Amino acid sequence: MKLSELFDEQLIVLNLPSLSKKECLGYLADYLVQAGLVSDKEAYVAKLEAREEQSTTGVGDQIAIPHAQDMSIQRAAIVMGRSTKGIEWQSFDGQPAQLIFMIAAPAEGGQHLEALANLSKVLLKPEAKKALLKAENGVDVLNIIREFEEDDKSEETTVQAVTPSVSAEKKPIYLLAVTACPTGIAHTFMAEEKLKQAAQKAGYQIKVETNGQSGIGNRLTREDIEKAHAIIVAADKQVEMARFDGKPLIMTKVADGINKADELIERAATGQPAIYHAKLDQVLDQDKNEEASLGRQFYKHLMNGISHMLPFVVAGGILIALSFFWGIKSFDPADKSYSPLAQSIFTMGKLSFTMMLPILAGYIGHSLADRPGLVIGLMGGIFANPSVIADFGGGVGIFKGSVPSGFLGALVAGFLAGGIVYVLKKAFAWLPKSLEGLKPIFIYPVLGVLIMGSLMLFVINGPMGAVMNGLTQGISSIPSEWTFVLGFVVAAMMSIDMGGPINKAAYVSGTALVTAANGAGSNVMAAVMVGGMVPPLAIALSATLKKNLWPQEQRNSALVNYVMGAAFITEGAIPFAASNPLKVIPPLAFGSGVAGALSMVFGCVSLVPHGGIFAVAAKGVTNPLMFVLAWLIGGLMGAGLLILTMRHKD
C-alpha cells in the first residue's frame, strides 16, 4: 500500500483555526467521523489523548503526528491539518506544530502499517515540509506526498558514507541502531530516519532495526552485530537485548533518537560507549540525564510483569463472577444450585486465575533476562502458586508439606529468574562459540528451572508464605471500627497519580489479596476499585452541577467520564487533573478515600479485581447496593470539593 492511498482531499484542512492541542484532536477527528472512517469519536480521541500522556507526538521541526488504533476505525486514514500560527504541542524542540498529521489505524493492523512508517520518512525531508507549508489546496498536498513518498519495495536499509573526504580520513565505522516506541506507528520510524540522516551526514554506515506495530523490520543479524563499532538502542519499550552482549552500547529513549540523533551518532562513533553485558536489562548510558535509578529499573520490570498478568486476572475474575448468576455455589456438584454451565464457566475463570502468578513471574524474568528469564520465571510462579502445588504436587516427594507463597513468592521468583540467568551466563562463559547455541535451549532452561524450583521450595516459599498469610490474617483481624482507615488510604492512593506508581501500588495490593487463598482480603479490593471509580464520576458530576466549571473544550469529555467511572477507568480524569493538579487532585483523592472507607464500613467484598459496575452486575461484589452508594457518595463529595476549589481561576 502506498502512503498516498491513506490521504484524501476531503481530509486535508489547510486553515486550522486557533486551537489548543486537545481541541485540535477533536476538531480533526470530526473529519474522520464525517467521512465514515471512525464510528466512535470519543473512544478514538481518548486513545489519542492517552498516547499523548505517554509522550508527546510533537516530533519537532513544527510537525506533530498524533496517532491511535481503535476498533471503531473502519480503515486506515490520515487527516492533515495546517496551522498558520502553530499549535503548542509540547514538542521535543519546543516549537509549536504547524503541520499535524493525525493517524487513524484499525486495531488489527494490516498492510497500511508500512505506509504509515513511510510518512515519517517523507516528513523528515526538508524540501517536503517546505512544499507542504506552501501548498494551496488538497490536490497540491496529495501531489507532494506522491512525489516524495518512498518506494515500498525498496529494501535498501544501510546508509553508506557519502562524504569522500570524511571516509578517507577516518577508519570506516559501522553503526547499528534499534528504535521502538509503545505504539510503533510514528516515533519508531521518525527515530530511524533521523539516525540514518545523522549517520549519512557524518559519513558513517548505519543499519537501523525498527520494532514497529507490524513487527520487527530490518532485523539485525549476528553478522551485523559482530562487525558493528557500536549500537544505539532508542526505545521506550522492551527490545531483545541479550544479542548485544559484549558490544559498546548506548541505551536511551526514542525521543532522543529523533531530537538528539547527531549527538547519539557522534557518541556511538567516537565516544567509547560502555560495554553492554547481558545480565539485568539496565540502562548503560553514562549520561546522568539518561541514567535510570535502581527504583526506576525495579518499577519498569515489575510493570512488565503486571501488565501481562492483568488480562488473566480480569478474565478469571469476571468469568468466576458470571458463574454466580446460577448461585454463589452453583459450580459445586454437591450444592442444590449446581449448574454444569456454571461449573464450566467457573473452571475457565479459575484456570485463568491460575495463570496469574506464572505470567507475573515469567514476564518480570523476561524483562530482566530476555527469553531465558521467561521460562525460569514462569516456572517460579508455578512453584509459588498454591493451586498448582496443591493439585499436582501437594503430597508427592519434596512437594509434600510445601508452603505456597502466592503473589509475593511469584514477585520474588520473577526477579530471582533474572539473577539465575546472570549467574548461569557467568558460569558458562568459558564455553566455546561453537556450543553457544546450547545455552538458551538446553543449559539455561534445564539448570535454571532446577535452581528455581530448589530455591522456591526450600528457601522462598516458607518466609514469603508466612508474610502473605500474615498479611491476609492481619487485614482480616483489623477491628471493624478501624477498617475504614485502611479503606480510606488505599482508595485515596488510586486518585493521587491515576495510573502511576502510587495508583499501581494500591491496585497490586488489592489484587494480591483478592487472589490469595480463600479470597481473603477482598474487602480491600472493593475499596481499591470504588476508589478508582470516583475520580471520573466526580469530574462528570462537577461538569453537570456547575456547567461553567470546565472550559468549553473539556465539557463534553467531562460527561463521558460517567461511563469511564462506571467501568473503573480512572484514567478518564487525567486530562482534568493535569490542567490544574493542585486544585483537582486533592478533592478527587478525598472523595475516593471517603468511598473506600464507606465500602469497608458497609462490608463490601470484591471477588474480582476489575469491572466496576459491570462486576457488580455480574455478582462479583457482595453488598452491591451499598457499594454503589459508597461510589455515589464519594463522587458527590469529590464533585462538591472540586466546585469549591475551582471557583477562583488562577
SEDRENDREN-874021 format. One line per field, with one value per residue (C-alpha): residue in one letter; z, y, x. Coordinates in pm, 1 decimal. Each point is the difference from the previous one (the first is absolute). Example, Ala and Ser with C-alpha at 12.3 -4.5 7.8 and 13.67 -1.06 7.14 Angstrom:
2
rest	A|S
up	780.0|-66.0
north	-450.0|344.0
east	1230.0|137.0
This chain:
650
rest	M|K|L|S|E|L|F|D|E|Q|L|I|V|L|N|L|P|S|L|S|K|K|E|C|L|G|Y|L|A|D|Y|L|V|Q|A|G|L|V|S|D|K|E|A|Y|V|A|K|L|E|A|R|E|E|Q|S|T|T|G|V|G|D|Q|I|A|I|P|H|A|Q|D|M|S|I|Q|R|A|A|I|V|M|G|R|S|T|K|G|I|E|W|Q|S|F|D|G|Q|P|A|Q|L|I|F|M|I|A|A|P|A|E|G|G|Q|H|L|E|A|L|A|N|L|S|K|V|L|L|K|P|E|A|K|K|A|L|L|K|A|E|N|G|V|D|V|L|N|I|I|R|E|F|E|E|D|D|K|S|E|E|T|T|V|Q|A|V|T|P|S|V|S|A|E|K|K|P|I|Y|L|L|A|V|T|A|C|P|T|G|I|A|H|T|F|M|A|E|E|K|L|K|Q|A|A|Q|K|A|G|Y|Q|I|K|V|E|T|N|G|Q|S|G|I|G|N|R|L|T|R|E|D|I|E|K|A|H|A|I|I|V|A|A|D|K|Q|V|E|M|A|R|F|D|G|K|P|L|I|M|T|K|V|A|D|G|I|N|K|A|D|E|L|I|E|R|A|A|T|G|Q|P|A|I|Y|H|A|K|L|D|Q|V|L|D|Q|D|K|N|E|E|A|S|L|G|R|Q|F|Y|K|H|L|M|N|G|I|S|H|M|L|P|F|V|V|A|G|G|I|L|I|A|L|S|F|F|W|G|I|K|S|F|D|P|A|D|K|S|Y|S|P|L|A|Q|S|I|F|T|M|G|K|L|S|F|T|M|M|L|P|I|L|A|G|Y|I|G|H|S|L|A|D|R|P|G|L|V|I|G|L|M|G|G|I|F|A|N|P|S|V|I|A|D|F|G|G|G|V|G|I|F|K|G|S|V|P|S|G|F|L|G|A|L|V|A|G|F|L|A|G|G|I|V|Y|V|L|K|K|A|F|A|W|L|P|K|S|L|E|G|L|K|P|I|F|I|Y|P|V|L|G|V|L|I|M|G|S|L|M|L|F|V|I|N|G|P|M|G|A|V|M|N|G|L|T|Q|G|I|S|S|I|P|S|E|W|T|F|V|L|G|F|V|V|A|A|M|M|S|I|D|M|G|G|P|I|N|K|A|A|Y|V|S|G|T|A|L|V|T|A|A|N|G|A|G|S|N|V|M|A|A|V|M|V|G|G|M|V|P|P|L|A|I|A|L|S|A|T|L|K|K|N|L|W|P|Q|E|Q|R|N|S|A|L|V|N|Y|V|M|G|A|A|F|I|T|E|G|A|I|P|F|A|A|S|N|P|L|K|V|I|P|P|L|A|F|G|S|G|V|A|G|A|L|S|M|V|F|G|C|V|S|L|V|P|H|G|G|I|F|A|V|A|A|K|G|V|T|N|P|L|M|F|V|L|A|W|L|I|G|G|L|M|G|A|G|L|L|I|L|T|M|R|H|K|D
up	0.0|-92.8|256.2|-234.4|11.8|366.9|-86.7|-132.6|-128.1|233.4|300.2|-59.0|201.6|-98.3|215.2|353.1|240.5|315.9|217.8|297.5|-49.1|159.1|-214.4|-311.7|61.5|25.9|-294.4|-238.8|131.6|-118.1|-358.1|38.3|144.9|-283.4|-252.3|160.5|101.8|379.4|161.9|362.9|21.3|381.2|14.3|-272.9|156.4|339.8|-159.8|-155.8|334.6|173.6|-256.9|69.7|370.9|-73.0|-182.8|-233.8|-367.4|-85.4|-172.2|-58.0|-313.2|39.2|-62.4|217.3|-77.1|247.9|-54.7|146.4|-79.5|86.3|-80.7|-130.6|-285.7|-329.4|-197.3|39.2|-86.0|64.2|54.6|-48.3|161.0|-55.8|243.4|-100.1|356.7|126.6|287.8|327.2|-0.7|262.1|-287.1|56.1|-127.2|159.2|-331.8|-55.0|-256.3|-334.8|-185.4|179.9|-150.2|206.0|-60.7|48.2|-18.1|41.0|312.4|-192.3|-193.9|-371.3|-315.6|83.3|275.4|-240.9|-177.8|331.9|70.6|-324.2|120.3|250.1|-271.7|-234.9|268.0|99.7|-348.0|30.2|-356.5|64.8|310.0|-183.3|-282.4|239.2|178.5|-337.5|-136.6|-110.9|1.9|63.8|-351.7|55.1|321.9|-168.7|-281.9|250.2|192.0|-323.6|-107.6|320.3|123.7|-2.9|-215.0|224.4|-172.4|88.0|211.6|32.8|373.6|51.5|-47.2|-162.1|76.4|-264.6|82.4|-159.6|198.6|329.4|-80.8|-129.7|317.8|246.1|51.1|-140.9|277.1|-8.5|247.5|93.8|156.3|131.7|26.0|178.7|151.5|187.7|-295.0|-279.0|-262.8|-20.7|247.6|-81.7|-361.8|66.8|216.6|-269.5|-266.3|221.6|97.1|-363.2|-103.3|280.3|-90.4|-367.8|81.4|220.3|-262.6|189.0|-99.4|205.7|8.0|203.2|129.4|63.7|258.8|-142.6|14.1|-290.5|163.3|-23.6|-318.7|-136.4|274.6|106.2|-81.2|200.2|-269.6|34.1|375.5|-20.5|-234.9|158.2|153.3|244.6|45.2|84.6|158.7|-5.5|148.8|238.8|17.0|52.6|-291.1|-36.8|177.8|68.3|-357.3|71.7|279.2|-6.0|-244.3|61.3|41.4|72.5|132.0|4.4|-65.2|-347.1|22.3|10.4|-318.1|-162.6|152.6|101.9|-298.6|-88.7|357.8|31.9|-327.0|97.7|347.0|-142.3|-257.5|207.7|361.6|116.5|128.6|293.7|-73.0|35.9|200.9|-38.4|364.7|152.4|-276.7|124.8|-146.4|-95.7|-126.0|227.9|-52.1|335.4|-172.4|-150.6|290.2|157.9|375.8|162.2|105.3|-354.1|-136.8|262.7|-90.0|-373.3|41.9|248.1|-236.0|-285.0|210.4|125.2|-343.7|-137.7|309.6|21.0|-300.9|161.0|331.9|-158.9|-219.5|292.6|239.3|-237.0|-107.8|361.1|74.7|-297.7|136.7|308.7|-204.6|70.9|368.8|206.6|13.1|-328.3|-112.5|275.5|-101.9|363.7|25.3|-82.8|-233.1|-207.3|-373.0|-245.7|-197.4|313.2|89.5|-347.0|14.5|354.5|-107.6|-290.1|236.5|255.8|-266.4|-113.2|361.1|31.1|-280.4|181.6|211.2|-268.5|-246.2|258.6|85.8|-357.8|-147.9|280.3|-82.1|-371.4|60.5|197.8|-208.1|-330.0|-107.7|239.3|289.0|-127.2|51.0|329.9|138.7|-125.3|177.5|313.5|-10.9|-27.3|301.6|192.8|-113.9|274.8|-229.8|-218.1|297.7|161.0|-316.9|-145.3|266.2|340.8|125.7|-218.8|79.8|104.0|-77.6|299.1|258.1|-218.2|101.7|-302.2|-5.3|-235.3|-146.0|199.9|-86.0|-371.0|26.8|150.9|-256.9|-288.8|119.4|106.7|-358.4|-121.2|258.9|-88.3|-369.7|88.2|214.2|-266.5|-268.0|215.7|88.9|-362.9|-156.9|-61.6|-252.9|-357.1|-254.4|-181.3|300.8|43.9|-132.8|289.8|258.3|-73.3|-95.8|239.8|270.9|117.7|8.3|151.4|267.8|49.0|75.5|227.3|195.3|10.4|124.2|272.6|119.7|-4.7|187.0|258.5|38.2|-137.2|56.1|376.7|88.0|-279.3|79.8|363.5|-102.2|-235.6|261.9|260.9|-231.2|-80.0|362.1|120.0|-227.0|102.0|367.5|-18.6|226.4|-201.7|149.0|-152.9|-345.3|-131.4|43.5|-219.9|-252.8|-8.0|-56.7|-281.2|-177.9|22.3|-145.0|-313.7|-66.4|73.1|-325.7|-186.7|-169.5|142.4|263.8|297.6|-180.3|-109.0|353.6|134.4|-287.5|22.0|375.7|-55.2|-279.2|214.6|277.8|-218.1|-163.2|328.3|129.2|81.2|-127.9|324.1|-6.8|-284.3|202.9|-78.2|-370.2|25.3|160.4|-267.2|-282.8|131.0|64.0|-363.6|-118.3|185.9|-189.9|-339.0|169.8|198.0|-319.5|-180.4|291.1|40.8|-369.7|35.4|320.0|-101.0|-379.4|-17.1|230.5|-287.4|-329.5|-294.6|-165.8|313.0|72.5|-242.7|106.0|362.2|-54.0|-160.1|341.3|126.5|-209.5|78.9|371.6|-18.8|-185.2|255.2|-251.2|231.3|-285.0|-127.6|263.2|-101.0|-246.8|261.5|277.1|-228.4|-76.6|364.9|223.7|324.8|-19.7|-155.4|153.9|373.8|-43.3|-209.4|250.3|291.6|-179.4|-86.0|357.2|133.5|-247.0|99.2|369.8|-50.6|-203.8|293.9|252.9|-213.8|-17.4|-379.3|-137.4|-357.4|-141.4|-318.1|-53.3|-275.7|-175.8|209.6|-35.0|-247.1|270.7|233.4|-264.1|-36.4|376.8|43.1|295.3|313.2|154.4|-343.3|90.4|277.0|-231.2|-255.1|279.6|116.5|-358.5|-39.2|335.5|-82.1|-343.6|136.7|268.4|-253.4|-235.9|277.7|104.4|-363.2|-38.4|308.9|-98.9|-365.2|68.7|-10.6|-318.9|4.0
north	0.0|347.0|280.1|222.1|-251.9|91.7|365.4|146.1|351.2|26.3|-72.8|287.7|319.2|279.6|274.0|-136.1|254.5|96.4|-307.3|-172.8|-346.0|-162.3|204.9|-83.9|-374.7|24.9|240.3|-226.9|-310.3|153.2|-20.1|-372.9|-48.1|196.9|-211.7|-317.8|-123.3|21.2|-112.6|82.6|341.2|2.6|-332.0|105.3|339.9|-166.4|-226.2|305.1|178.3|-311.4|-15.4|365.1|-82.6|-261.7|257.2|285.6|-74.2|339.9|-129.8|340.2|207.9|134.8|-347.6|-209.2|-352.3|-93.1|-359.2|-273.9|-333.9|-83.1|-263.2|273.1|94.0|-145.8|36.3|175.9|369.0|320.7|336.2|295.2|339.7|311.2|290.3|334.7|110.0|-345.0|-202.0|-61.6|-374.6|-34.9|-105.9|-138.7|323.2|236.9|126.3|20.5|-243.5|143.2|-330.1|-256.9|-345.0|-194.2|-374.6|-225.9|-368.0|-312.2|-203.3|-314.6|153.3|-73.4|103.7|368.9|-18.6|8.8|296.6|181.8|-62.9|179.1|310.1|66.0|-29.8|237.9|266.1|-2.0|116.2|379.8|57.9|-198.1|202.6|326.4|-101.4|-102.2|335.7|172.6|-233.2|192.7|-282.7|-369.5|-97.3|167.1|-197.5|-331.7|76.3|85.9|-324.0|-202.4|175.8|-60.7|-334.4|-278.7|-306.2|-266.3|-269.1|153.7|-230.2|233.0|46.4|71.7|360.5|22.4|270.6|265.6|249.1|-123.1|235.8|-121.6|-369.6|35.1|162.0|-228.9|-371.0|-138.9|-9.3|-222.1|83.8|-181.4|138.1|-131.2|227.4|-77.9|191.6|-137.8|45.7|-76.0|215.9|332.2|63.8|-328.7|99.8|367.4|-106.6|-243.4|270.0|259.5|-241.9|-97.2|365.4|82.1|-294.3|91.8|360.0|-116.6|-245.0|-324.4|-314.9|-93.8|-265.3|65.0|-266.6|119.4|-161.6|129.6|-92.3|-243.5|-179.4|24.6|160.3|-17.3|-242.9|14.8|-320.6|-167.0|109.3|363.1|-8.2|-160.1|264.8|300.9|271.6|91.9|-33.6|256.7|-122.5|281.3|-170.3|60.3|-366.2|-329.5|-116.2|-309.4|89.9|-324.8|-3.4|315.3|-160.4|129.7|287.5|376.0|124.7|317.5|-48.5|293.7|99.8|10.6|377.9|44.1|-203.0|274.8|322.3|-103.1|-218.0|187.8|-19.8|-372.0|-83.9|190.3|-155.5|-347.2|54.5|180.7|12.6|-351.5|-109.2|-239.8|-372.3|-168.0|-322.4|-212.4|-28.7|217.0|213.7|332.2|339.2|21.8|356.0|191.2|332.0|87.7|142.8|-344.0|-215.9|-198.0|-34.4|-340.2|72.4|95.1|-320.8|-204.0|174.0|-59.2|-373.5|-30.1|179.3|-231.3|-293.0|170.4|125.4|-354.4|-145.0|228.6|-139.4|-345.4|143.1|195.8|-291.3|-242.5|231.7|93.2|-362.2|-115.3|280.9|-99.5|-353.1|144.5|87.2|-355.1|27.4|73.8|-372.6|-108.2|-134.3|-262.2|-329.1|-58.6|324.9|12.3|298.8|-196.8|75.4|-173.0|323.5|196.9|-262.0|29.0|379.7|-11.6|-245.8|223.3|294.1|-200.0|-119.9|358.8|98.9|-289.7|151.8|332.4|-75.0|-185.7|284.2|263.5|-174.4|-104.3|348.3|161.9|-259.6|75.3|372.2|-68.0|-275.4|-27.6|-343.2|-209.9|189.7|-73.8|-376.5|15.1|275.2|-169.8|-322.9|199.9|139.2|-354.8|-110.7|295.4|-73.5|-152.4|-178.3|-157.1|-131.8|-131.8|-161.8|-148.1|-30.8|56.6|-352.3|-123.1|-10.7|327.2|182.2|-164.8|262.5|283.7|342.8|196.6|359.3|146.0|348.9|105.4|-323.2|50.2|355.4|-123.7|-281.0|247.1|199.7|-317.1|-127.5|293.5|-74.7|-369.8|74.0|245.6|-260.6|-268.6|228.9|70.1|-365.9|-115.1|290.1|-237.4|-209.3|32.5|191.5|-324.3|-101.5|339.9|-133.5|-247.1|274.6|142.0|-329.3|-245.3|131.3|305.8|-152.5|-336.3|128.6|316.1|-184.2|-242.8|285.5|197.2|-298.7|-75.1|360.1|43.7|-323.9|20.9|372.5|234.9|-163.1|-31.3|363.6|153.9|-230.1|107.6|368.3|-51.1|-189.9|260.6|277.2|-157.5|-103.5|343.4|169.5|-245.0|67.1|380.2|110.0|108.6|347.9|49.4|-154.0|333.1|145.0|-271.9|47.7|376.2|-31.5|-258.1|171.0|344.4|-146.6|-90.6|370.5|157.5|-82.3|-194.1|-275.4|87.0|-181.1|95.9|-110.3|-324.4|-70.7|16.0|-205.5|-270.3|-27.4|-49.6|-251.2|-196.7|-24.0|-84.6|-281.4|-136.6|-333.7|2.6|354.9|151.4|374.1|64.7|276.0|195.6|-68.0|140.5|318.5|24.4|-43.1|250.5|244.5|-26.7|50.5|329.4|245.8|-28.8|14.1|309.4|171.7|-83.9|110.5|326.0|79.2|-80.0|196.3|300.5|32.4|275.4|-172.5|-148.2|167.5|-61.0|-242.7|-220.2|-15.8|-274.5|-223.4|73.9|-156.3|-308.2|-61.1|-133.8|-309.9|-13.3|19.8|-275.4|-218.5|65.7|193.0|251.5|143.2|191.7|263.2|50.4|289.9|194.7|-72.1|98.9|336.9|111.4|-276.6|197.9|84.4|-322.5|-290.7|68.1|6.6|-316.9|-177.8|99.1|-111.6|-332.8|-44.9|56.0|-254.0|-255.4|53.7|-38.9|-316.2|-147.9|111.5|-144.5|-333.1|-6.9|-278.3|-20.7|-346.5|146.4|258.9|206.2|84.0|274.0|3.5|-287.1|-212.8|98.5|-106.0|-332.9|-58.9|50.2|236.3|-88.2|253.4|165.1|273.7|132.0|-19.4|217.8|234.0|37.4|81.5|263.2|162.7|15.2|142.7|267.7|97.7|20.6|206.3|239.1|56.4|51.4|271.2|173.6|-23.8|90.7|305.2|237.1|-42.1|48.4
east	0.0|126.5|10.8|-203.3|-286.8|-55.5|-66.3|-323.1|-59.3|-302.1|225.4|241.6|-59.9|240.2|-151.1|-24.4|-152.0|186.4|-32.8|160.3|144.2|-303.8|-238.5|198.5|-28.7|-378.5|-24.0|192.3|-178.4|-328.0|124.9|63.4|-347.9|-161.2|188.6|-138.5|345.3|-47.7|-324.3|86.7|163.8|19.1|185.2|241.2|73.2|49.1|263.1|169.5|9.7|132.2|281.1|84.5|20.4|268.7|213.9|-68.1|-54.6|145.7|313.1|160.2|61.3|-359.0|-146.6|-234.7|-118.9|-277.1|-105.9|-215.4|-159.3|-360.2|-261.3|-232.9|235.2|-122.7|322.0|331.7|3.8|192.0|-164.8|235.2|-34.2|212.4|12.4|145.4|73.3|90.9|-146.3|183.9|72.1|275.7|226.0|349.4|159.2|-254.1|-138.3|-377.8|-141.4|-105.0|-41.4|-215.9|-44.4|-253.4|3.6|-302.3|92.7|-216.4|73.8|90.4|290.8|46.2|181.3|-42.6|262.3|291.3|-155.4|-40.6|366.6|84.6|-186.9|279.4|263.0|-180.9|-53.6|365.7|100.5|41.4|-114.8|-322.0|-80.2|69.7|-231.7|-278.6|15.7|-51.5|-270.5|-308.5|-255.6|-54.3|103.2|338.5|46.5|-79.2|242.2|275.1|-55.3|10.6|318.0|191.3|-130.4|253.6|-35.5|-159.1|201.5|334.0|210.8|298.9|42.4|369.4|106.2|342.0|253.5|-44.4|273.4|324.7|220.5|-143.6|11.8|353.8|125.7|-177.5|4.8|-326.3|-260.2|-306.8|-277.0|-320.1|-315.1|-330.9|-304.8|-326.4|-289.6|-305.1|-237.4|244.2|-169.4|186.1|283.9|172.8|44.2|69.4|294.7|113.9|3.9|168.9|278.9|55.9|16.5|245.0|224.0|-3.3|92.7|289.3|126.2|-76.2|-180.0|-304.7|-269.1|-316.6|-238.8|-356.5|-227.7|-325.9|-365.8|36.9|293.1|375.5|126.6|353.9|104.6|363.0|188.6|276.2|243.8|-116.5|48.4|344.9|139.8|-176.1|215.8|-280.2|-376.5|-269.6|-324.7|-256.8|-304.5|-289.6|-97.3|176.8|216.7|217.1|325.7|190.2|137.5|204.1|204.5|357.6|-62.5|37.8|-355.8|-196.0|-352.7|-237.9|-361.5|-150.4|-48.5|378.3|25.4|-205.7|128.0|353.9|88.9|321.6|124.2|-79.4|172.9|314.0|10.4|-44.2|272.9|261.8|-112.8|93.4|-344.8|-16.4|14.4|-338.9|-15.0|-312.4|-92.1|-269.3|-143.7|128.7|63.7|366.1|18.1|238.7|-174.5|-157.2|-305.7|-69.0|110.4|-280.6|-11.2|-17.6|-357.2|-97.5|150.9|-184.5|-326.7|53.5|55.5|-287.6|-240.5|100.6|-118.1|-314.7|-108.9|17.1|-166.7|-305.0|-192.6|11.7|-119.2|-284.5|-111.0|10.8|-178.9|-283.0|-56.0|-14.9|-245.3|-215.2|-25.6|-171.9|-312.2|-121.4|89.2|307.1|85.3|-153.6|338.9|-7.8|-172.8|-90.5|-197.2|-372.0|58.2|253.3|10.2|238.2|24.6|87.3|261.2|156.0|14.5|136.1|271.4|100.8|29.6|194.9|245.5|51.0|63.7|244.8|209.6|30.1|306.5|199.3|-61.8|98.7|326.7|70.5|-23.0|197.9|267.1|-39.5|46.6|317.6|160.2|-187.5|-124.6|213.4|-159.6|-352.4|-4.1|189.5|-222.7|-316.8|92.8|81.5|-353.0|-134.7|203.5|-145.9|-355.4|-214.4|-246.0|269.0|196.1|-317.2|-136.8|315.1|266.8|-151.3|59.2|282.1|371.3|158.7|-326.0|-161.6|-79.2|131.0|-129.4|-125.0|121.1|-261.4|32.7|306.8|181.5|-70.3|128.9|325.6|19.0|-18.4|298.6|177.8|-28.4|207.8|265.9|8.7|53.7|276.3|178.6|-36.6|140.3|301.7|41.6|-5.2|185.9|294.6|-191.8|134.1|-207.9|-77.1|-213.0|-165.0|-330.0|-25.4|-37.0|-347.7|-168.6|163.8|232.2|-195.3|-350.1|96.8|236.6|-203.4|-325.1|185.7|158.2|-323.9|-200.2|252.1|15.6|-377.1|-75.0|276.7|74.7|-267.9|-338.8|27.7|79.6|-208.8|-291.5|18.5|2.6|-293.6|-199.7|86.4|-114.1|-336.0|-60.3|106.7|-251.0|-269.4|70.6|-19.3|-285.6|-301.1|17.7|345.8|-45.7|-127.1|352.3|149.1|-278.5|53.6|376.5|-4.3|-290.2|161.7|321.9|-196.0|-64.0|334.7|178.3|-273.8|195.5|340.9|210.0|-220.8|-316.1|167.7|124.8|-355.2|-141.3|267.4|-57.6|-372.7|61.1|242.9|-256.7|-300.3|196.9|133.8|-123.8|-369.8|-36.4|125.6|40.6|-243.9|-164.5|317.8|-54.2|-350.9|136.6|271.0|-249.9|-252.6|285.0|106.4|-358.8|-49.4|229.3|-176.6|-341.0|100.9|118.0|-325.0|-218.5|189.7|-54.3|-370.6|-57.5|212.3|-8.9|261.4|249.2|200.4|99.0|-231.9|242.5|3.6|-373.1|-96.0|289.0|-91.3|-342.5|158.2|157.0|-333.9|64.0|371.6|-66.5|-259.6|250.7|280.0|213.9|164.9|208.1|-303.8|73.1|365.5|-48.3|-196.6|249.6|287.6|-160.8|21.4|138.9|11.9|-369.4|-128.4|192.6|-68.8|-382.4|12.1|225.4|-222.9|-316.3|165.5|117.0|-351.2|-141.3|263.8|-64.9|-375.6|54.8|189.0|-260.1|-280.7|185.1|28.4|218.2|126.2|54.0|150.8|277.7|-163.1|-324.0|-158.7|-379.2|24.2|162.7|-283.7|-253.7|181.6|-30.9|373.4|-54.5|-192.0|-238.0|-29.3|-249.3|221.5|303.2|-180.7|-111.7|363.4|99.2|-271.8|76.2|371.8|-75.0|-234.0|248.2|281.4|-217.6|-102.6|360.7|98.9|-263.4|139.9|367.9|-56.8|-218.2|296.4|197.1|375.4
